[in-house]
């Protein structure tokens, strides 16, 4: 009952699915570009069927909106390519934890885009998440595969932060499924030409895994994530989404047998503790504060 009406239920289910998606970087013996193209293809098909059956209007209100949604699709493609590159260069745990740096970017970008105040607590949360991620870096030698994985994970985090900010600007204008549909469709269109120069040898099991990744861990997860931004700030959503490494590490241990290093475990505990603290603080406001906020809105 606590989560009802606050976008919290949607964001937690979405993060669970996001955490599971990291495993496909290991389960699929394919280059990141191929994985992402298959993911976005199945996601756009699934969303297209849903939108058509529900007779949802998908036409944009202006050419500018269409251009922005296309740009978001391009950013989404880059985000996922760097994400799977990070996991394939290192481990699921490293890829997911370094991707979790995106709350750092959102914390400082959100006040600029939405003219909101930057609180000291938000900076503390961002700093704590950063400390947790730093712990997993084995060395600053870029020849180290894990260090390379950290780099690609941070790049993935930055691009996802941009997506979170821009999605928040457009989620009040278009239904979340329409936004996700455009992003995945554009990403697919952009990536398909690159595949024409690559000989593909996909097995039936690869198609099944790509379908699962696209329909459940992409289409459904992003619809829930974007919809939650209607009710909660992108910064809070970003902090909660840091739970993704926890889910992903558990799945990787059970399914792949990956055991994270001690530094990775400690960093994960720091991130998880920060998330719990931030979630509790953001969702347990005094009654008088809530009442004052309602009055101000009127």
Protein Blocks (a to p, Z undefined) as FASTA:
>chain_A
ZZgonlmmmmmmmmmmmmmmmmmmmmpccdfklmmmmmmmmmmmmmmmmmmmnopafbdf
bfklmmmmmmmmmmmmmmmmmmmmmmmmmcmklmmmmmmmmmmmmmmmmmmmnopacdfk
lmmmmmmmmmmmmmmpmbfcfkbmklmmmmmmmmmmmmmmmmmmmmmmmmmmpcfklmmm
mmmmmmmmmmmmmmmmpccdddfklmmmmmmmmmmmmmmmmmmmmmmmmmpcfklmmmmm
mmmmmmmmmmmmmmnopacdfklmmmmmmmmmmmmmmmmmmmmccfklmmmmmmmmZZ
